[in-house]
Amino acid sequence: MKQWRPVSCLFCLLLSKVLALSCFSCESQFSWSHCRKTSKTCKPEYKCGKVYINIDGKENFQKDCLPPEWCLKENHYDCRDHLPKNSTVCDIHCCDDDNDCNAGAVRQISGILQLTCVLLSVL
């Protein structure tokens, strides 16, 4: 009878949920540090990222949720294809973690789930 306890506890721990990805969403014409940091919840398939654009010497710094195709290196996505021809620089950087360039997803176990696991292990 006691054999089911470790299995049920392991099952409870595996039921953690992933919160929606929260990224900074901002734009500045001066620098990354001037980019106002407002959080935004992304669609499930999107990633956090930043985009730098320079058109005829006018710079633009953006952080936002980016579609997955912008982040695939094998696609060699070129954002200049979607900008005026006079854009001299367009650089896209998708984030791998919180410290890279933007916020990230957080794994979390609910309090009710933790309580259930404790009760199952005690009983």
N, CA, C and O atoms as CSV, one atom per row, in Angstrom:
chain,resi,resn,atom,element,x,y,z
A,1,MET,N,N,0.818,-1.202,0.000
A,1,MET,CA,C,0.000,0.000,0.000
A,1,MET,C,C,0.857,1.260,0.000
A,1,MET,O,O,0.490,2.264,-0.609
A,2,LYS,N,N,2.001,1.208,0.684
A,2,LYS,CA,C,2.852,2.386,0.773
A,2,LYS,C,C,3.629,2.640,-0.515
A,2,LYS,O,O,4.247,3.695,-0.659
A,3,GLN,N,N,3.610,1.705,-1.443
A,3,GLN,CA,C,4.355,1.862,-2.689
A,3,GLN,C,C,3.782,2.966,-3.566
A,3,GLN,O,O,4.513,3.556,-4.361
A,4,TRP,N,N,2.527,3.251,-3.445
A,4,TRP,CA,C,1.909,4.269,-4.296
A,4,TRP,C,C,2.274,5.682,-3.871
A,4,TRP,O,O,2.136,6.611,-4.666
A,5,ARG,N,N,2.737,5.871,-2.634
A,5,ARG,CA,C,3.059,7.215,-2.139
A,5,ARG,C,C,4.173,7.894,-2.933
A,5,ARG,O,O,3.983,9.020,-3.394
A,6,PRO,N,N,5.333,7.249,-3.111
A,6,PRO,CA,C,6.381,7.926,-3.901
A,6,PRO,C,C,5.940,8.220,-5.332
A,6,PRO,O,O,6.273,9.260,-5.901
A,7,VAL,N,N,5.190,7.289,-5.897
A,7,VAL,CA,C,4.713,7.484,-7.269
A,7,VAL,C,C,3.746,8.658,-7.336
A,7,VAL,O,O,3.824,9.472,-8.256
A,8,SER,N,N,2.837,8.751,-6.374
A,8,SER,CA,C,1.871,9.854,-6.390
A,8,SER,C,C,2.557,11.192,-6.132
A,8,SER,O,O,2.164,12.204,-6.712
A,9,CYS,N,N,3.577,11.214,-5.272
A,9,CYS,CA,C,4.317,12.464,-5.028
A,9,CYS,C,C,5.057,12.905,-6.281
A,9,CYS,O,O,5.058,14.085,-6.631
A,10,LEU,N,N,5.687,11.946,-6.954
A,10,LEU,CA,C,6.392,12.273,-8.194
A,10,LEU,C,C,5.414,12.803,-9.233
A,10,LEU,O,O,5.713,13.766,-9.941
A,11,PHE,N,N,4.256,12.182,-9.324
A,11,PHE,CA,C,3.229,12.638,-10.259
A,11,PHE,C,C,2.806,14.069,-9.954
A,11,PHE,O,O,2.654,14.878,-10.869
A,12,CYS,N,N,2.616,14.386,-8.686
A,12,CYS,CA,C,2.221,15.744,-8.286
A,12,CYS,C,C,3.285,16.761,-8.671
A,12,CYS,O,O,2.964,17.850,-9.147
A,13,LEU,N,N,4.532,16.413,-8.469
A,13,LEU,CA,C,5.612,17.344,-8.792
A,13,LEU,C,C,5.743,17.576,-10.290
A,13,LEU,O,O,6.162,18.650,-10.722
A,14,LEU,N,N,5.388,16.577,-11.074
A,14,LEU,CA,C,5.475,16.726,-12.524
A,14,LEU,C,C,4.330,17.550,-13.098
A,14,LEU,O,O,4.357,17.909,-14.275
A,15,LEU,N,N,3.333,17.850,-12.287
A,15,LEU,CA,C,2.190,18.631,-12.748
A,15,LEU,C,C,2.406,20.136,-12.615
A,15,LEU,O,O,1.444,20.902,-12.548
A,16,SER,N,N,3.658,20.553,-12.577
A,16,SER,CA,C,3.913,21.993,-12.488
A,16,SER,C,C,3.438,22.671,-13.766
A,16,SER,O,O,3.396,22.058,-14.833
A,17,LYS,N,N,3.090,23.913,-13.641
A,17,LYS,CA,C,2.587,24.631,-14.805
A,17,LYS,C,C,3.599,25.687,-15.234
A,17,LYS,O,O,4.339,26.225,-14.410
A,18,VAL,N,N,3.623,25.973,-16.515
A,18,VAL,CA,C,4.479,27.029,-17.031
A,18,VAL,C,C,3.627,28.265,-17.214
A,18,VAL,O,O,2.607,28.231,-17.903
A,19,LEU,N,N,4.041,29.343,-16.603
A,19,LEU,CA,C,3.309,30.593,-16.765
A,19,LEU,C,C,3.552,31.135,-18.165
A,19,LEU,O,O,4.553,30.789,-18.793
A,20,ALA,N,N,2.672,31.962,-18.655
A,20,ALA,CA,C,2.848,32.564,-19.967
A,20,ALA,C,C,4.122,33.394,-19.987
A,20,ALA,O,O,4.509,33.983,-18.978
A,21,LEU,N,N,4.762,33.433,-21.137
A,21,LEU,CA,C,5.999,34.180,-21.294
A,21,LEU,C,C,5.708,35.672,-21.193
A,21,LEU,O,O,4.831,36.191,-21.883
A,22,SER,N,N,6.432,36.339,-20.348
A,22,SER,CA,C,6.270,37.777,-20.161
A,22,SER,C,C,7.537,38.469,-20.635
A,22,SER,O,O,8.623,38.208,-20.118
A,23,CYS,N,N,7.401,39.347,-21.612
A,23,CYS,CA,C,8.544,40.051,-22.197
A,23,CYS,C,C,8.396,41.554,-21.987
A,23,CYS,O,O,7.293,42.070,-21.805
A,24,PHE,N,N,9.522,42.233,-22.016
A,24,PHE,CA,C,9.476,43.684,-22.036
A,24,PHE,C,C,8.988,44.121,-23.407
A,24,PHE,O,O,9.329,43.502,-24.415
A,25,SER,N,N,8.202,45.172,-23.451
A,25,SER,CA,C,7.719,45.729,-24.703
A,25,SER,C,C,7.974,47.230,-24.662
A,25,SER,O,O,7.340,47.956,-23.897
A,26,CYS,N,N,8.908,47.688,-25.491
A,26,CYS,CA,C,9.266,49.099,-25.455
A,26,CYS,C,C,9.953,49.505,-26.752
A,26,CYS,O,O,10.349,48.663,-27.558
A,27,GLU,N,N,10.082,50.805,-26.930
A,27,GLU,CA,C,10.724,51.366,-28.118
A,27,GLU,C,C,11.385,52.684,-27.743
A,27,GLU,O,O,10.825,53.487,-26.997
A,28,SER,N,N,12.592,52.893,-28.276
A,28,SER,CA,C,13.320,54.136,-28.024
A,28,SER,C,C,14.101,54.524,-29.270
A,28,SER,O,O,14.508,53.664,-30.051
A,29,GLN,N,N,14.306,55.813,-29.451
A,29,GLN,CA,C,15.131,56.306,-30.551
A,29,GLN,C,C,16.510,56.722,-30.065
A,29,GLN,O,O,17.303,57.269,-30.831
A,30,PHE,N,N,16.805,56.458,-28.761
A,30,PHE,CA,C,18.077,56.901,-28.188
A,30,PHE,C,C,19.009,55.749,-27.837
A,30,PHE,O,O,20.153,55.724,-28.288
A,31,SER,N,N,18.532,54.785,-27.030
A,31,SER,CA,C,19.384,53.665,-26.610
A,31,SER,C,C,18.529,52.594,-25.947
A,31,SER,O,O,17.339,52.793,-25.703
A,32,TRP,N,N,19.162,51.439,-25.656
A,32,TRP,CA,C,18.452,50.383,-24.941
A,32,TRP,C,C,18.054,50.851,-23.545
A,32,TRP,O,O,16.985,50.491,-23.052
A,33,SER,N,N,18.903,51.647,-22.907
A,33,SER,CA,C,18.599,52.103,-21.545
A,33,SER,C,C,17.423,53.082,-21.508
A,33,SER,O,O,16.780,53.236,-20.470
A,34,HIS,N,N,17.139,53.740,-22.628
A,34,HIS,CA,C,15.994,54.645,-22.695
A,34,HIS,C,C,14.695,53.915,-23.070
A,34,HIS,O,O,13.614,54.504,-23.077
A,35,CYS,N,N,14.828,52.648,-23.373
A,35,CYS,CA,C,13.657,51.856,-23.748
A,35,CYS,C,C,12.826,51.612,-22.498
A,35,CYS,O,O,13.269,50.920,-21.582
A,36,ARG,N,N,11.634,52.172,-22.456
A,36,ARG,CA,C,10.757,52.020,-21.284
A,36,ARG,C,C,10.364,50.561,-21.138
A,36,ARG,O,O,9.927,49.926,-22.098
A,37,LYS,N,N,10.521,50.042,-19.951
A,37,LYS,CA,C,10.300,48.619,-19.718
A,37,LYS,C,C,8.887,48.349,-19.216
A,37,LYS,O,O,8.612,48.400,-18.017
A,38,THR,N,N,8.015,48.066,-20.148
A,38,THR,CA,C,6.644,47.692,-19.847
A,38,THR,C,C,6.495,46.206,-20.151
A,38,THR,O,O,6.881,45.764,-21.233
A,39,SER,N,N,5.946,45.428,-19.228
A,39,SER,CA,C,5.781,43.989,-19.450
A,39,SER,C,C,4.579,43.708,-20.341
A,39,SER,O,O,3.589,44.439,-20.348
A,40,LYS,N,N,4.704,42.630,-21.084
A,40,LYS,CA,C,3.655,42.220,-22.007
A,40,LYS,C,C,3.619,40.690,-22.023
A,40,LYS,O,O,4.671,40.051,-22.026
A,41,THR,N,N,2.434,40.103,-22.034
A,41,THR,CA,C,2.305,38.654,-22.123
A,41,THR,C,C,2.263,38.248,-23.585
A,41,THR,O,O,1.477,38.776,-24.372
A,42,CYS,N,N,3.120,37.301,-23.935
A,42,CYS,CA,C,3.242,36.874,-25.335
A,42,CYS,C,C,2.312,35.706,-25.653
A,42,CYS,O,O,1.832,35.010,-24.758
A,43,LYS,N,N,2.073,35.511,-26.934
A,43,LYS,CA,C,1.379,34.315,-27.396
A,43,LYS,C,C,2.278,33.118,-27.081
A,43,LYS,O,O,3.496,33.275,-27.001
A,44,PRO,N,N,1.702,31.928,-26.901
A,44,PRO,CA,C,2.493,30.766,-26.472
A,44,PRO,C,C,3.709,30.452,-27.348
A,44,PRO,O,O,4.753,30.068,-26.820
A,45,GLU,N,N,3.602,30.604,-28.644
A,45,GLU,CA,C,4.707,30.227,-29.530
A,45,GLU,C,C,5.757,31.330,-29.697
A,45,GLU,O,O,6.811,31.079,-30.281
A,46,TYR,N,N,5.501,32.526,-29.207
A,46,TYR,CA,C,6.413,33.657,-29.380
A,46,TYR,C,C,7.562,33.613,-28.379
A,46,TYR,O,O,7.468,32.960,-27.340
A,47,LYS,N,N,8.656,34.321,-28.704
A,47,LYS,CA,C,9.815,34.438,-27.821
A,47,LYS,C,C,10.082,35.909,-27.538
A,47,LYS,O,O,9.670,36.787,-28.296
A,48,CYS,N,N,10.772,36.162,-26.441
A,48,CYS,CA,C,11.202,37.531,-26.148
A,48,CYS,C,C,12.400,37.860,-27.037
A,48,CYS,O,O,13.209,36.991,-27.362
A,49,GLY,N,N,12.494,39.122,-27.418
A,49,GLY,CA,C,13.625,39.510,-28.248
A,49,GLY,C,C,13.773,41.006,-28.334
A,49,GLY,O,O,12.958,41.773,-27.822
A,50,LYS,N,N,14.849,41.399,-29.004
A,50,LYS,CA,C,15.071,42.822,-29.238
A,50,LYS,C,C,15.495,43.026,-30.685
A,50,LYS,O,O,16.134,42.170,-31.297
A,51,VAL,N,N,15.117,44.188,-31.212
A,51,VAL,CA,C,15.376,44.523,-32.610
A,51,VAL,C,C,16.019,45.901,-32.661
A,51,VAL,O,O,15.521,46.856,-32.066
A,52,TYR,N,N,17.142,45.989,-33.386
A,52,TYR,CA,C,17.815,47.273,-33.603
A,52,TYR,C,C,17.697,47.601,-35.086
A,52,TYR,O,O,18.024,46.779,-35.942
A,53,ILE,N,N,17.224,48.815,-35.382
A,53,ILE,CA,C,17.058,49.262,-36.769
A,53,ILE,C,C,17.719,50.622,-36.920
A,53,ILE,O,O,17.560,51.500,-36.072
A,54,ASN,N,N,18.464,50.790,-38.011
A,54,ASN,CA,C,19.085,52.073,-38.335
A,54,ASN,C,C,18.717,52.407,-39.775
A,54,ASN,O,O,19.141,51.723,-40.707
A,55,ILE,N,N,17.933,53.451,-39.950
A,55,ILE,CA,C,17.518,53.889,-41.283
A,55,ILE,C,C,18.065,55.289,-41.505
A,55,ILE,O,O,17.637,56.244,-40.856
A,56,ASP,N,N,19.005,55.403,-42.417
A,56,ASP,CA,C,19.643,56.695,-42.729
A,56,ASP,C,C,20.141,57.413,-41.482
A,56,ASP,O,O,19.969,58.625,-41.352
A,57,GLY,N,N,20.756,56.673,-40.564
A,57,GLY,CA,C,21.311,57.275,-39.355
A,57,GLY,C,C,20.333,57.442,-38.211
A,57,GLY,O,O,20.737,57.816,-37.110
A,58,LYS,N,N,19.073,57.178,-38.440
A,58,LYS,CA,C,18.074,57.267,-37.368
A,58,LYS,C,C,17.930,55.888,-36.731
A,58,LYS,O,O,17.525,54.924,-37.379
A,59,GLU,N,N,18.274,55.820,-35.444
A,59,GLU,CA,C,18.260,54.549,-34.740
A,59,GLU,C,C,16.919,54.292,-34.062
A,59,GLU,O,O,16.218,55.218,-33.653
A,60,ASN,N,N,16.586,53.013,-33.956
A,60,ASN,CA,C,15.379,52.597,-33.270
A,60,ASN,C,C,15.691,51.323,-32.493
A,60,ASN,O,O,16.190,50.351,-33.061
A,61,PHE,N,N,15.397,51.329,-31.190
A,61,PHE,CA,C,15.641,50.199,-30.303
A,61,PHE,C,C,14.293,49.672,-29.832
A,61,PHE,O,O,13.492,50.423,-29.276
A,62,GLN,N,N,14.036,48.382,-30.052
A,62,GLN,CA,C,12.745,47.803,-29.682
A,62,GLN,C,C,12.936,46.503,-28.915
A,62,GLN,O,O,13.825,45.713,-29.232
A,63,LYS,N,N,12.099,46.282,-27.904
A,63,LYS,CA,C,12.001,45.003,-27.209
A,63,LYS,C,C,10.543,44.586,-27.286
A,63,LYS,O,O,9.642,45.399,-27.081
A,64,ASP,N,N,10.316,43.304,-27.584
A,64,ASP,CA,C,8.931,42.853,-27.720
A,64,ASP,C,C,8.875,41.334,-27.824
A,64,ASP,O,O,9.903,40.657,-27.790
A,65,CYS,N,N,7.658,40.810,-27.951
A,65,CYS,CA,C,7.438,39.400,-28.256
A,65,CYS,C,C,7.657,39.229,-29.760
A,65,CYS,O,O,7.100,39.976,-30.564
A,66,LEU,N,N,8.469,38.246,-30.130
A,66,LEU,CA,C,8.785,38.043,-31.544
A,66,LEU,C,C,8.234,36.707,-32.026
A,66,LEU,O,O,8.245,35.725,-31.284
A,67,PRO,N,N,7.747,36.666,-33.282
A,67,PRO,CA,C,7.247,35.400,-33.821
A,67,PRO,C,C,8.396,34.401,-33.955
A,67,PRO,O,O,9.540,34.807,-34.164
A,68,PRO,N,N,8.114,33.110,-33.839
A,68,PRO,CA,C,9.176,32.103,-33.819
A,68,PRO,C,C,10.051,32.098,-35.065
A,68,PRO,O,O,11.244,31.810,-34.969
A,69,GLU,N,N,9.498,32.406,-36.221
A,69,GLU,CA,C,10.307,32.378,-37.447
A,69,GLU,C,C,11.402,33.446,-37.446
A,69,GLU,O,O,12.392,33.308,-38.164
A,70,TRP,N,N,11.242,34.495,-36.661
A,70,TRP,CA,C,12.271,35.524,-36.556
A,70,TRP,C,C,13.469,35.010,-35.762
A,70,TRP,O,O,14.565,35.561,-35.868
A,71,CYS,N,N,13.269,33.968,-34.974
A,71,CYS,CA,C,14.313,33.482,-34.071
A,71,CYS,C,C,15.061,32.262,-34.594
A,71,CYS,O,O,16.070,31.872,-34.005
A,72,LEU,N,N,14.606,31.656,-35.667
A,72,LEU,CA,C,15.261,30.468,-36.197
A,72,LEU,C,C,16.485,30.855,-37.015
A,72,LEU,O,O,16.371,31.527,-38.040
A,73,LYS,N,N,17.655,30.428,-36.556
A,73,LYS,CA,C,18.897,30.780,-37.235
A,73,LYS,C,C,18.970,30.169,-38.632
A,73,LYS,O,O,19.533,30.771,-39.547
A,74,GLU,N,N,18.399,28.973,-38.797
A,74,GLU,CA,C,18.479,28.330,-40.108
A,74,GLU,C,C,17.658,29.064,-41.166
A,74,GLU,O,O,17.898,28.888,-42.360
A,75,ASN,N,N,16.694,29.884,-40.745
A,75,ASN,CA,C,15.918,30.679,-41.699
A,75,ASN,C,C,16.664,31.924,-42.145
A,75,ASN,O,O,16.322,32.518,-43.167
A,76,HIS,N,N,17.681,32.327,-41.390
A,76,HIS,CA,C,18.432,33.558,-41.674
A,76,HIS,C,C,17.472,34.705,-41.973
A,76,HIS,O,O,17.607,35.412,-42.972
A,77,TYR,N,N,16.516,34.865,-41.093
A,77,TYR,CA,C,15.490,35.888,-41.268
A,77,TYR,C,C,16.142,37.263,-41.350
A,77,TYR,O,O,16.911,37.645,-40.468
A,78,ASP,N,N,15.841,37.988,-42.387
A,78,ASP,CA,C,16.407,39.317,-42.586
A,78,ASP,C,C,15.285,40.338,-42.466
A,78,ASP,O,O,14.414,40.423,-43.332
A,79,CYS,N,N,15.313,41.109,-41.393
A,79,CYS,CA,C,14.233,42.075,-41.178
A,79,CYS,C,C,14.267,43.198,-42.209
A,79,CYS,O,O,13.282,43.922,-42.356
A,80,ARG,N,N,15.386,43.360,-42.929
A,80,ARG,CA,C,15.448,44.394,-43.969
A,80,ARG,C,C,14.473,44.106,-45.105
A,80,ARG,O,O,14.093,45.013,-45.846
A,81,ASP,N,N,14.066,42.839,-45.243
A,81,ASP,CA,C,13.081,42.496,-46.275
A,81,ASP,C,C,11.738,43.162,-46.015
A,81,ASP,O,O,10.920,43.297,-46.925
A,82,HIS,N,N,11.511,43.578,-44.773
A,82,HIS,CA,C,10.224,44.163,-44.391
A,82,HIS,C,C,10.338,45.648,-44.067
A,82,HIS,O,O,9.405,46.241,-43.525
A,83,LEU,N,N,11.474,46.248,-44.397
A,83,LEU,CA,C,11.720,47.665,-44.119
A,83,LEU,C,C,12.020,48.400,-45.414
A,83,LEU,O,O,12.261,47.773,-46.445
A,84,PRO,N,N,12.008,49.729,-45.365
A,84,PRO,CA,C,12.388,50.488,-46.557
A,84,PRO,C,C,13.799,50.121,-47.022
A,84,PRO,O,O,14.635,49.723,-46.210
A,85,LYS,N,N,14.061,50.250,-48.300
A,85,LYS,CA,C,15.350,49.862,-48.884
A,85,LYS,C,C,16.523,50.666,-48.336
A,85,LYS,O,O,17.666,50.220,-48.437
A,86,ASN,N,N,16.270,51.839,-47.759
A,86,ASN,CA,C,17.367,52.666,-47.254
A,86,ASN,C,C,17.793,52.278,-45.838
A,86,ASN,O,O,18.618,52.968,-45.239
A,87,SER,N,N,17.247,51.183,-45.289
A,87,SER,CA,C,17.682,50.758,-43.959
A,87,SER,C,C,19.071,50.142,-44.073
A,87,SER,O,O,19.293,49.227,-44.865
A,88,THR,N,N,19.987,50.648,-43.283
A,88,THR,CA,C,21.365,50.187,-43.366
A,88,THR,C,C,21.656,49.061,-42.387
A,88,THR,O,O,22.501,48.209,-42.664
A,89,VAL,N,N,20.977,49.041,-41.249
A,89,VAL,CA,C,21.199,48.000,-40.249
A,89,VAL,C,C,19.855,47.539,-39.705
A,89,VAL,O,O,18.982,48.347,-39.388
A,90,CYS,N,N,19.711,46.252,-39.607
A,90,CYS,CA,C,18.532,45.672,-38.969
A,90,CYS,C,C,18.989,44.385,-38.305
A,90,CYS,O,O,19.347,43.424,-38.987
A,91,ASP,N,N,18.980,44.359,-36.985
A,91,ASP,CA,C,19.502,43.222,-36.237
A,91,ASP,C,C,18.443,42.705,-35.272
A,91,ASP,O,O,17.881,43.468,-34.486
A,92,ILE,N,N,18.176,41.407,-35.338
A,92,ILE,CA,C,17.207,40.762,-34.456
A,92,ILE,C,C,17.955,39.827,-33.522
A,92,ILE,O,O,18.800,39.043,-33.954
A,93,HIS,N,N,17.635,39.919,-32.240
A,93,HIS,CA,C,18.255,39.037,-31.247
A,93,HIS,C,C,17.159,38.460,-30.362
A,93,HIS,O,O,16.495,39.193,-29.628
A,94,CYS,N,N,16.971,37.141,-30.432
A,94,CYS,CA,C,15.999,36.475,-29.565
A,94,CYS,C,C,16.698,36.032,-28.292
A,94,CYS,O,O,17.866,35.644,-28.314
A,95,CYS,N,N,15.977,36.092,-27.191
A,95,CYS,CA,C,16.565,35.811,-25.880
A,95,CYS,C,C,16.518,34.330,-25.557
A,95,CYS,O,O,15.558,33.631,-25.882
A,96,ASP,N,N,17.587,33.867,-24.904
A,96,ASP,CA,C,17.634,32.488,-24.436
A,96,ASP,C,C,17.275,32.381,-22.965
A,96,ASP,O,O,16.795,31.340,-22.518
A,97,ASP,N,N,17.505,33.453,-22.204
A,97,ASP,CA,C,17.165,33.440,-20.781
A,97,ASP,C,C,16.917,34.857,-20.296
A,97,ASP,O,O,17.065,35.817,-21.052
A,98,ASP,N,N,16.539,34.982,-19.027
A,98,ASP,CA,C,16.192,36.284,-18.448
A,98,ASP,C,C,17.327,37.289,-18.505
A,98,ASP,O,O,17.082,38.485,-18.670
A,99,ASN,N,N,18.564,36.830,-18.372
A,99,ASN,CA,C,19.699,37.740,-18.303
A,99,ASN,C,C,20.189,38.171,-19.677
A,99,ASN,O,O,21.041,39.054,-19.781
A,100,ASP,N,N,19.670,37.572,-20.714
A,100,ASP,CA,C,20.173,37.836,-22.054
A,100,ASP,C,C,19.695,39.180,-22.592
A,100,ASP,O,O,20.518,40.044,-22.893
A,101,CYS,N,N,18.390,39.376,-22.719
A,101,CYS,CA,C,17.909,40.646,-23.257
A,101,CYS,C,C,16.486,40.984,-22.864
A,101,CYS,O,O,16.028,42.101,-23.106
A,102,ASN,N,N,15.784,40.052,-22.269
A,102,ASN,CA,C,14.379,40.287,-21.986
A,102,ASN,C,C,13.913,39.298,-20.927
A,102,ASN,O,O,14.710,38.486,-20.457
A,103,ALA,N,N,12.670,39.346,-20.548
A,103,ALA,CA,C,12.145,38.453,-19.506
A,103,ALA,C,C,11.930,37.052,-20.055
A,103,ALA,O,O,12.086,36.823,-21.255
A,104,GLY,N,N,11.573,36.110,-19.183
A,104,GLY,CA,C,11.368,34.737,-19.617
A,104,GLY,C,C,10.258,34.048,-18.856
A,104,GLY,O,O,9.637,34.641,-17.974
A,105,ALA,N,N,10.007,32.793,-19.195
A,105,ALA,CA,C,8.966,31.999,-18.543
A,105,ALA,C,C,9.442,31.526,-17.182
A,105,ALA,O,O,10.640,31.383,-16.934
A,106,VAL,N,N,8.492,31.291,-16.322
A,106,VAL,CA,C,8.789,30.824,-14.972
A,106,VAL,C,C,7.992,29.552,-14.724
A,106,VAL,O,O,6.791,29.503,-14.990
A,107,ARG,N,N,8.671,28.508,-14.207
A,107,ARG,CA,C,7.961,27.292,-13.816
A,107,ARG,C,C,7.496,27.470,-12.384
A,107,ARG,O,O,8.236,27.971,-11.537
A,108,GLN,N,N,6.280,27.062,-12.122
A,108,GLN,CA,C,5.710,27.285,-10.802
A,108,GLN,C,C,4.809,26.113,-10.432
A,108,GLN,O,O,4.078,25.585,-11.270
A,109,ILE,N,N,4.873,25.719,-9.181
A,109,ILE,CA,C,3.963,24.702,-8.668
A,109,ILE,C,C,2.946,25.409,-7.783
A,109,ILE,O,O,3.323,26.196,-6.914
A,110,SER,N,N,1.679,25.142,-7.992
A,110,SER,CA,C,0.642,25.825,-7.215
A,110,SER,C,C,0.680,25.375,-5.756
A,110,SER,O,O,1.137,24.274,-5.451
A,111,GLY,N,N,0.199,26.229,-4.864
A,111,GLY,CA,C,0.151,25.919,-3.440
A,111,GLY,C,C,-0.724,24.718,-3.143
A,111,GLY,O,O,-0.386,23.908,-2.280
A,112,ILE,N,N,-1.838,24.588,-3.840
A,112,ILE,CA,C,-2.742,23.451,-3.640
A,112,ILE,C,C,-2.039,22.153,-4.025
A,112,ILE,O,O,-2.188,21.135,-3.349
A,113,LEU,N,N,-1.280,22.191,-5.104
A,113,LEU,CA,C,-0.549,21.010,-5.544
A,113,LEU,C,C,0.528,20.624,-4.538
A,113,LEU,O,O,0.724,19.438,-4.272
A,114,GLN,N,N,1.224,21.599,-3.977
A,114,GLN,CA,C,2.231,21.319,-2.955
A,114,GLN,C,C,1.583,20.711,-1.714
A,114,GLN,O,O,2.107,19.749,-1.153
A,115,LEU,N,N,0.465,21.254,-1.286
A,115,LEU,CA,C,-0.249,20.729,-0.121
A,115,LEU,C,C,-0.709,19.292,-0.362
A,115,LEU,O,O,-0.621,18.453,0.534
A,116,THR,N,N,-1.192,19.011,-1.555
A,116,THR,CA,C,-1.615,17.657,-1.906
A,116,THR,C,C,-0.444,16.684,-1.808
A,116,THR,O,O,-0.594,15.580,-1.284
A,117,CYS,N,N,0.709,17.087,-2.307
A,117,CYS,CA,C,1.898,16.236,-2.244
A,117,CYS,C,C,2.313,15.958,-0.803
A,117,CYS,O,O,2.670,14.830,-0.465
A,118,VAL,N,N,2.267,16.971,0.037
A,118,VAL,CA,C,2.617,16.793,1.451
A,118,VAL,C,C,1.640,15.829,2.113
A,118,VAL,O,O,2.058,14.919,2.829
A,119,LEU,N,N,0.346,16.020,1.881
A,119,LEU,CA,C,-0.663,15.141,2.484
A,119,LEU,C,C,-0.520,13.700,2.005
A,119,LEU,O,O,-0.681,12.765,2.789
A,120,LEU,N,N,-0.222,13.520,0.731
A,120,LEU,CA,C,-0.047,12.167,0.203
A,120,LEU,C,C,1.169,11.478,0.803
A,120,LEU,O,O,1.147,10.271,1.045
A,121,SER,N,N,2.221,12.236,1.042
A,121,SER,CA,C,3.429,11.621,1.607
A,121,SER,C,C,3.261,11.284,3.085
A,121,SER,O,O,3.912,10.364,3.581
A,122,VAL,N,N,2.406,12.007,3.792
A,122,VAL,CA,C,2.180,11.769,5.223
A,122,VAL,C,C,1.217,10.608,5.440
A,122,VAL,O,O,1.399,9.807,6.357
A,123,LEU,N,N,0.203,10.519,4.605
A,123,LEU,CA,C,-0.836,9.477,4.787
A,123,LEU,C,C,-0.321,8.086,4.516
A,123,LEU,O,O,-1.072,7.117,4.626
